[in-house]
Amino acid sequence: MNTYSGVWRCIQRLHQIYPFEVEVIFERVGIAKSLLDNQNVSIPVEKILKFVIDAESVFEDELVSINFGRMAQVIPNYGEAFGQAFIYSKNLKEGITLLQSFIGTELEGINFLITDEDKLIKIQSVADPIIKHPSIYENIGLSIVASFIRSKRFQIKQIKTKTSSQAQGINEKSLFNCPIYCSCDETSLFISKKNYIKKNSLSNPHLVNYLTSILKQKADKVNSNLSLRDKIERVMNNYEDHYNLINIEEISNYLGLSKNSLRNQLLKENTTFRKVFNDFKLKKSKHMIKGGLSIKVISYHLGYSEPSSFVRWFTGQTQLTPTAFKINSL
């Protein structure tokens, strides 16, 4: 990815105002001063990013770095920017956390659940229940993560997908050089825990922090349009098949709030954590009933030990049995 004439004209204008400072930065990051006379120069974005970071420290003005980043098409092109952040992150764990945030802003309604399983790390792609054809989007989200992992030459042990296939397992080499198992109850991939935390020799915390700040701007903009209830439901959605583990302590920690603060903010929205959780479970159960899952399976997903307990709860919420609700929904 190279710069465009727009960013170069901005640097030329900056040079007219601060010639000494700009030339010193050029020397440090390896840009020839003679290029200032070229109106249509093409410079690798890596060097522009180095200039941006250095400019921020020299001019002590965040607007300098942000404006150059925008002109260099770093902000409009999040994929390119966070591809670099992933490459220069200190390990896969940090890189995948960044990707998770990036994908969350690009594919609204896709969440990732990362769990530790013995010597493996499982990364599960989970779609919000309101999304039509969720399996497609879960596959897209997981494919993005898988592509980045493979780009760093790390092995993916296996991939699971809800997509149906005549064969339950495909053991020949896949696109990601690992077995893919179809018709599963989840969309996930597994990688070695050792690789997950392995230190990256190319680690560049300054570049990662700068690009992360760009993502934060976009994430904050997306989240600013969400109510607290919406934010809580997004977090709850990460507990796929483990909704019985949801509690106010974990949710408040995830949102960076104390329990009392979370309760008080919900009261301002005329609701409570218990009601938000209850409404979330009801939305989930209706989606699963319409999807044709059995009462036994739905009960298990929602954390009920007995199907009869789920039926009593659902009937109390809707004044309809799950079977009657399904018939009325047809």
C-alpha positions in Angstrom: 0.0 0.0 0.0 1.5 3.3 -1.1 0.7 7.0 -0.4 -1.4 9.2 -2.6 -0.6 12.7 -3.8 -3.0 14.2 -1.2 -0.9 13.0 1.8 2.3 14.2 0.1 0.9 17.7 -0.5 0.0 17.8 3.2 3.6 16.9 4.1 4.9 19.5 1.6 2.7 22.2 3.3 3.9 21.1 6.7 7.5 21.4 5.4 6.8 25.0 4.4 5.8 25.8 7.9 8.3 23.7 9.8 11.2 23.0 7.4 13.8 22.1 9.9 11.6 19.7 12.0 10.3 17.9 8.9 13.7 17.4 7.4 15.0 16.0 10.7 12.1 13.5 10.8 12.8 12.6 7.2 16.4 11.7 8.1 15.3 9.6 11.0 12.7 7.5 9.1 14.6 7.2 5.8 12.7 9.6 3.4 14.9 11.5 1.0 14.5 15.3 1.3 14.7 15.5 -2.6 11.3 13.8 -2.8 9.7 17.1 -1.5 9.9 18.4 -5.1 7.9 15.5 -6.5 4.1 16.1 -6.6 3.2 12.5 -7.3 5.6 10.5 -5.2 4.7 7.0 -4.1 6.1 6.0 -0.7 5.4 2.8 1.3 2.8 3.4 4.0 5.2 1.9 6.6 7.5 4.9 6.1 4.5 7.3 6.3 3.4 5.7 9.5 6.9 6.2 11.0 6.7 9.8 9.9 3.3 10.1 11.5 4.4 8.6 14.8 7.6 10.8 14.9 5.6 13.9 13.9 3.3 13.3 16.9 6.2 13.4 19.3 7.9 16.4 17.6 4.9 18.6 17.3 3.1 17.4 20.4 -0.2 17.6 18.6 -2.3 14.5 18.0 -4.1 16.2 15.2 -0.9 16.1 13.1 -0.7 12.3 13.3 -4.4 11.8 13.0 -4.6 14.0 9.9 -1.7 12.4 8.2 -3.1 9.0 9.1 -6.4 9.9 7.5 -4.7 11.4 4.4 -2.6 8.2 4.0 -5.9 6.3 4.0 -5.1 4.5 7.2 -8.4 5.5 8.8 -10.7 4.6 5.8 -8.7 1.4 5.2 -9.0 -0.4 8.5 -8.1 -3.8 7.0 -4.7 -2.6 5.9 -4.0 -0.7 9.1 -4.9 -3.6 11.4 -3.2 -6.1 9.2 0.0 -4.2 10.1 -1.1 -4.1 13.8 -1.5 -7.8 13.8 1.9 -8.4 12.1 3.7 -6.2 14.7 1.7 -7.2 17.8 3.8 -8.9 20.5 2.0 -12.3 20.1 -1.0 -13.9 18.6 -3.0 -13.3 21.8 -2.6 -9.5 21.4 -3.1 -9.6 17.6 -6.3 -11.6 17.8 -7.7 -9.3 20.5 -7.1 -6.4 18.0 -8.7 -8.3 15.2 -11.6 -9.2 17.3 -12.3 -5.5 17.9 -11.7 -4.7 14.3 -14.1 -7.4 13.0 -16.6 -6.2 15.6 -16.7 -2.8 14.0 -16.8 -4.1 10.4 -19.2 -7.0 10.8 -21.7 -5.7 13.3 -23.3 -8.5 15.3 -20.3 -10.9 15.1 -18.6 -11.7 18.4 -15.7 -14.0 19.4 -15.4 -16.3 22.4 -11.8 -17.3 23.2 -11.4 -20.2 25.6 -8.5 -22.2 26.9 -8.8 -25.9 26.3 -5.8 -27.9 27.7 -2.9 -27.3 25.2 -5.2 -25.6 22.7 -6.9 -22.2 22.3 -10.4 -22.2 20.8 -11.6 -19.2 18.9 -15.4 -19.4 18.3 -17.3 -17.1 16.0 -20.8 -16.2 17.3 -23.5 -14.2 15.5 -26.2 -12.3 17.2 -29.6 -14.1 17.0 -31.2 -11.3 15.0 -28.9 -11.8 12.0 -30.5 -13.7 9.2 -28.3 -16.7 8.0 -25.9 -16.3 10.9 -23.8 -19.2 9.9 -22.6 -17.3 6.8 -21.4 -14.4 8.9 -19.8 -16.6 11.5 -17.8 -18.3 8.7 -16.8 -14.9 7.3 -15.6 -13.7 10.7 -13.7 -16.9 11.4 -12.1 -16.9 8.0 -10.7 -13.4 8.6 -9.1 -14.6 11.8 -7.8 -17.8 10.2 -6.3 -15.9 7.3 -4.4 -13.6 9.6 -3.1 -16.6 11.7 -1.9 -18.4 8.6 -0.2 -15.2 7.3 2.1 -15.5 10.3 2.9 -19.1 9.4 1.2 -20.5 12.5 -0.6 -23.8 12.2 -4.3 -24.1 12.7 -5.1 -27.5 14.2 -8.7 -27.8 13.0 -11.7 -25.8 11.9 -15.3 -26.5 12.8 -18.3 -25.1 10.9 -22.0 -25.3 11.1 -22.1 -25.5 7.3 -23.7 -28.8 6.1 -21.7 -31.3 4.0 -22.2 -34.9 2.9 -19.0 -35.7 4.8 -18.8 -35.0 8.6 -15.0 -34.4 8.4 -12.8 -33.4 5.5 -9.3 -34.7 6.4 -7.5 -33.8 3.2 -5.7 -30.4 3.2 -8.0 -27.5 3.3 -7.3 -23.9 2.3 -5.8 -23.4 5.8 -3.8 -26.7 5.7 -5.9 -28.3 8.4 -8.9 -30.6 8.7 -12.3 -28.9 8.4 -15.3 -30.6 10.1 -18.8 -29.7 8.8 -22.3 -29.9 10.3 -21.0 -29.0 13.8 -22.8 -27.2 16.5 -20.3 -24.3 16.5 -18.1 -22.3 14.2 -14.6 -22.3 15.6 -10.9 -23.0 15.1 -8.2 -24.4 17.3 -4.5 -23.3 17.6 -1.6 -24.3 19.8 -1.5 -22.4 23.2 2.3 -22.3 22.7 1.9 -20.4 19.5 -0.8 -18.2 21.0 1.5 -16.6 23.5 4.8 -17.0 21.5 6.8 -13.7 21.5 7.0 -12.0 18.1 10.5 -10.9 17.2 9.0 -8.2 14.9 7.0 -6.6 17.8 6.6 -2.9 17.4 4.5 -1.6 20.4 4.6 2.1 19.2 3.0 1.2 15.8 0.5 -1.2 17.4 -0.5 1.5 19.9 -0.9 4.1 17.2 -3.1 1.9 15.0 -5.0 0.7 18.0 -5.9 4.4 18.8 -7.4 4.6 15.3 -9.6 1.6 15.9 -10.7 3.0 19.2 -12.0 6.1 17.5 -14.2 4.0 15.2 -15.2 1.5 18.0 -16.2 4.5 20.2 -18.3 5.9 17.4 -20.1 2.6 16.9 -20.6 2.1 20.6 -21.8 5.7 21.1 -25.0 4.7 19.2 -25.7 1.7 21.5 -27.7 1.8 24.7 -26.2 0.2 27.8 -28.8 -2.6 27.3 -27.4 -3.2 23.8 -23.8 -3.3 25.1 -24.8 -5.8 27.8 -26.5 -8.0 25.2 -23.5 -8.0 23.0 -21.3 -9.2 25.9 -23.9 -11.9 26.8 -23.9 -13.2 23.3 -20.3 -14.3 23.8 -21.6 -16.9 26.3 -23.1 -19.2 23.6 -24.2 -22.5 25.1 -23.1 -21.2 28.6 -25.7 -18.7 29.4 -26.1 -20.2 32.9 -22.6 -18.7 33.6 -23.7 -15.1 33.0 -23.6 -12.9 36.1 -23.5 -9.2 36.8 -19.9 -9.3 38.2 -18.4 -10.6 34.9 -20.6 -8.4 32.7 -19.7 -5.2 34.7 -16.0 -6.1 34.6 -16.1 -6.6 30.9 -17.8 -3.2 30.4 -15.3 -1.5 32.8 -17.9 -0.6 35.4 -18.5 -1.5 39.0 -21.6 -3.5 39.8 -23.2 -0.6 41.5 -22.5 1.7 38.6 -24.0 -0.8 36.2 -27.1 -1.1 38.3 -27.5 2.7 38.6 -27.0 3.3 34.9 -29.6 0.6 34.1 -32.1 2.2 36.5 -31.7 5.4 34.4 -32.8 3.3 31.4 -35.8 2.1 33.5 -34.6 -1.5 33.7 -32.5 -3.9 35.8 -29.8 -6.4 35.0 -32.2 -9.3 35.8 -34.7 -8.0 33.3 -32.1 -7.4 30.6 -30.8 -11.0 31.1 -34.4 -12.4 31.1 -35.3 -10.5 27.9 -32.0 -11.7 26.3 -32.8 -15.3 27.1 -36.3 -14.9 25.8 -35.0 -13.5 22.5 -32.5 -16.4 22.3 -35.2 -19.0 23.0 -37.6 -17.6 20.4 -34.9 -17.6 17.8 -34.0 -21.2 18.6 -37.6 -22.4 18.5 -38.1 -20.7 15.1 -34.9 -22.4 14.0 -36.4 -25.8 14.7 -34.3 -26.9 17.7 -35.8 -29.3 20.1 -37.0 -28.3 23.6 -34.3 -30.5 25.1 -31.5 -28.8 23.1 -32.8 -25.3 23.8 -33.0 -26.1 27.5 -29.4 -27.2 27.4 -28.3 -24.1 25.6 -30.0 -21.8 28.1 -28.6 -23.6 31.1 -31.8 -25.4 32.3 -31.1 -28.8 33.8 -34.6 -30.1 32.9 -36.7 -29.3 29.7 -39.8 -28.9 31.9 -38.1 -26.0 33.8 -37.5 -24.2 30.5 -41.1 -24.9 29.4 -42.5 -23.4 32.6 -40.3 -20.3 32.3 -41.1 -19.7 28.6 -44.8 -20.2 29.2 -44.7 -17.7 32.1 -43.0 -15.1 29.9 -45.2 -15.5 26.8 -48.4 -17.2 28.0 -47.7 -19.7 25.3 -46.0 -23.1 25.4 -42.9 -23.3 23.1 -44.9 -25.6 20.7 -47.8 -23.1 20.6 -45.4 -20.2 20.0 -43.8 -22.1 17.1 -47.2 -22.8 15.5 -48.2 -19.1 15.8 -44.9 -18.1 14.2 -45.4 -20.1 11.1 
